[in-house]
Amino acid sequence: MFEGIEFLNKEFFWLLLVLPLVILWYVFKHNKQTAELKISSIKGFKVTNSVLPKLKHVLFALRLLALGLLIMALARPRTVDVSTKTKTTRGIDIVMAIDVSASMLAKDLRPNRLEALKNVAAEFIKGRPNDRIGLVEYAGESYTKTPITSDKSIVLRSLKEIKYNTVIEGGTAIGMGLATSVNRLKDSKAKSKVIILLTDGVNNSGFIDPKIASELAVEYGIKVYTIGLGTNGMALSPVAIDPRTGDFQYGRIQVEIDEVLLKEIAKVTGGEYFRATNNKKLEDIYEEINKLEKTEIEEFKYYNYDEKYRPLVILAGLMLLLEFLLRNTIFRSFV
């Protein structure tokens, strides 16, 4: 009955405690006003079967209900319709540069580094509904997988399609991956431009020096967060391809990540460097970046109030009017 209704002045409900007292007063007053006459026999009196004397309590009930309705009206019942409008006041353009070299198939993260990254990155993308995101792949060379776009379904589909292949030249060209990412963002009009650069190795190929790419990022006001992916020590990694099946053969090799370079890139561009040695740390890193790069959103709420006390007052008035009419017509001889 009261679903969706709020009461603005709930303190008036305390007045409902008066109703039991009024009932007690009425019972006490009725008993005092009822006279008793003791006679030996009523054979000489005419007995009537009128029910009106028994219904006279209806008058009090009407007055009591009217009082209860007036108390509810004083509590100001109303419904509230809230409509919300959001406006993005500061969007962020983000490019995720992903290393897709063969070493990303190492199994120190489950099921391997590349798949673990894709799972975590997908959740990161879903959590940025108001930003534009693009993808860059790099190994020995780099290319744009997806230009920056606000259509998250395209980005997520492209992310899912990322896998190791022999089309891209082997190696790890960190400078190339960073330069391609900068190129995707240099003409962006966003207030904030961010690159998330992930690698599991050292810069060993490509014709662009990572430091030169970093200077380009600084020139265009782009912040770079760098992530070194891989455990400490040895990891089960691809070492050769079985000529019979074409599948990778795995062996334990030393994990080598150029942390000095990644820290320098992050420092120069105003970003931060993170090291992900397992799945949980990788998740924590993306959550931390998500907190650091907040999109400013302005929210407007519009409240439409519909007051519900008027029908209660009208109903209470009708009850009092009915009580007055009955008291002065039908029940006039009994009250």
SVG drawing of the C-alpha trace seen along z (x, -y; Angstrom):
<svg xmlns="http://www.w3.org/2000/svg" viewBox="-48 -19 117 54">
<polyline fill="none" stroke="black" stroke-width="0.4" points="0.0,0.0 2.8,-2.4 5.3,-1.1 7.4,-4.0 5.9,-6.4 8.1,-8.3 6.9,-10.4 8.6,-13.8 7.5,-14.5 7.6,-11.0 7.6,-12.5 3.9,-13.2 3.3,-9.4 3.9,-9.7 0.4,-11.3 -1.1,-7.9 -0.4,-7.0 -3.2,-9.4 -5.8,-7.1 -5.8,-4.3 -6.2,-7.0 -9.2,-8.5 -10.7,-5.0 -10.3,-4.5 -11.8,-7.9 -14.8,-7.1 -15.4,-3.7 -15.1,-5.3 -17.4,-8.2 -20.0,-5.8 -20.1,-3.7 -20.6,-6.7 -23.4,-8.1 -25.3,-4.8 -28.0,-4.8 -29.3,-1.6 -33.0,-1.0 -33.9,2.1 -37.5,3.3 -39.1,6.6 -40.7,7.1 -40.8,5.5 -44.0,7.1 -45.8,3.8 -43.2,2.2 -43.2,2.4 -39.9,4.0 -38.5,2.6 -36.0,4.4 -34.2,1.2 -30.5,1.6 -29.8,-2.1 -28.9,-2.3 -26.3,0.4 -24.8,-1.4 -24.3,-4.7 -20.6,-3.7 -20.1,-4.2 -20.1,-7.9 -17.1,-7.6 -15.4,-5.2 -15.8,-7.8 -14.3,-10.5 -11.4,-8.3 -10.6,-7.3 -10.7,-10.9 -8.2,-11.8 -5.9,-9.0 -6.1,-10.1 -5.3,-13.7 -2.2,-12.5 -1.0,-10.6 -1.6,-13.8 0.6,-15.8 3.4,-13.2 3.5,-14.4 3.3,-11.2 4.8,-11.7 6.3,-9.8 9.7,-10.8 10.6,-10.3 14.4,-10.6 15.9,-11.0 19.7,-11.1 21.7,-12.7 25.5,-12.2 28.0,-14.3 31.6,-13.4 33.6,-16.5 37.1,-15.0 37.5,-11.9 40.7,-9.9 42.2,-8.4 44.1,-5.2 46.3,-3.1 47.3,0.4 50.6,1.5 50.8,5.3 53.9,7.4 53.0,10.4 56.4,12.0 56.9,15.8 58.0,15.3 54.5,14.1 53.5,17.8 55.6,18.5 53.6,20.4 54.7,18.6 51.2,16.9 48.1,19.0 47.4,20.3 50.2,18.2 51.3,14.6 49.4,13.4 46.1,15.0 46.4,13.8 47.0,10.3 44.0,10.5 41.7,11.5 42.8,8.7 42.8,6.1 39.3,7.0 38.0,6.2 39.9,3.0 38.3,2.0 34.8,2.8 35.4,0.6 36.2,-2.5 32.8,-3.2 33.4,-6.9 36.9,-6.7 38.2,-5.9 40.6,-3.0 42.9,-1.7 45.2,1.4 48.7,1.7 50.6,5.0 54.3,5.2 57.1,7.8 60.0,7.1 57.8,4.5 54.5,2.9 51.1,2.0 47.8,0.6 45.3,3.4 42.4,0.9 42.5,-2.9 41.2,-4.7 37.4,-4.3 34.5,-4.6 33.0,-1.4 34.1,1.1 32.6,4.1 35.1,3.5 38.0,3.1 37.1,6.2 36.7,8.2 40.1,7.1 41.7,7.9 40.2,11.4 41.7,11.9 45.3,11.0 47.6,14.1 51.1,15.0 51.7,15.3 54.6,15.5 53.3,12.5 55.0,10.0 58.8,10.1 60.2,11.8 61.9,9.9 60.9,7.2 60.8,3.6 59.8,1.6 60.6,-1.7 58.5,-0.7 55.5,0.2 55.8,-3.0 56.2,-5.2 53.2,-3.6 51.1,-4.2 52.2,-7.9 51.3,-8.2 47.7,-7.0 47.4,-9.7 49.3,-12.7 46.3,-14.3 43.9,-13.4 41.9,-16.3 41.3,-14.5 42.3,-16.3 44.3,-13.2 46.3,-10.8 47.7,-7.6 49.7,-4.6 49.9,-1.3 53.0,0.4 53.5,4.1 56.4,6.3 58.2,9.4 61.6,8.8 64.3,6.4 64.4,4.0 66.4,6.1 64.9,5.0 63.3,2.2 64.8,-1.0 63.3,-3.5 65.1,-4.0 62.8,-3.7 64.2,-7.0 63.4,-8.8 59.8,-7.4 59.6,-8.6 60.6,-12.1 57.9,-12.1 55.4,-11.1 56.5,-14.0 56.2,-16.4 52.6,-15.4 51.7,-15.4 51.2,-11.6 51.7,-9.7 53.1,-6.2 52.5,-3.4 54.9,-0.5 54.4,3.1 57.1,5.7 55.4,9.1 57.1,12.3 58.2,14.1 61.5,13.7 64.0,16.3 63.2,19.1 60.1,19.6 58.7,22.4 59.0,20.6 59.0,21.6 62.5,22.6 61.9,24.3 59.2,25.6 58.7,29.3 59.1,29.8 56.7,32.7 53.7,31.1 54.6,27.4 53.9,26.9 56.3,25.1 58.7,27.0 59.1,25.5 62.1,25.3 63.0,23.4 64.9,20.1 65.9,17.0 63.3,14.2 65.0,11.0 63.0,7.7 64.7,4.4 63.3,2.8 65.8,-0.1 64.4,-1.1 60.8,-0.7 61.3,-2.7 63.0,-5.5 60.1,-5.6 57.5,-5.9 59.5,-8.5 60.2,-10.8 56.5,-10.8 55.0,-11.2 53.7,-7.6 54.6,-4.7 56.4,-1.3 54.8,1.9 56.1,5.5 53.6,8.3 55.0,11.7 51.7,13.5 48.1,13.3 47.0,11.6 49.7,8.9 48.7,8.2 45.1,7.7 46.2,5.4 48.3,3.3 45.4,2.7 43.1,1.8 45.8,-0.6 46.0,-2.3 42.2,-2.4 42.3,-4.3 45.1,-6.7 43.4,-7.6 39.9,-8.7 37.5,-10.2 35.7,-13.2 32.0,-12.7 29.3,-15.3 26.0,-13.9 22.7,-15.8 19.7,-14.4 16.2,-15.7 13.6,-15.1 9.9,-15.2 7.8,-15.1 4.1,-14.1 2.4,-15.0 -0.1,-12.4 -1.6,-14.2 -4.5,-15.9 -6.6,-12.7 -6.1,-11.9 -7.4,-15.3 -10.3,-15.1 -11.2,-11.6 -11.0,-12.8 -13.2,-15.8 -15.8,-13.5 -15.8,-11.2 -16.3,-14.2 -19.1,-15.5 -20.8,-12.0 -20.4,-11.8 -22.0,-15.3 -25.0,-14.4 -25.6,-11.0 -25.4,-12.6 -28.0,-15.2 -30.4,-13.0 -30.6,-9.3 -28.9,-9.1 -30.4,-12.3 -32.6,-10.5 -29.8,-8.3 -26.8,-10.6"/>
</svg>
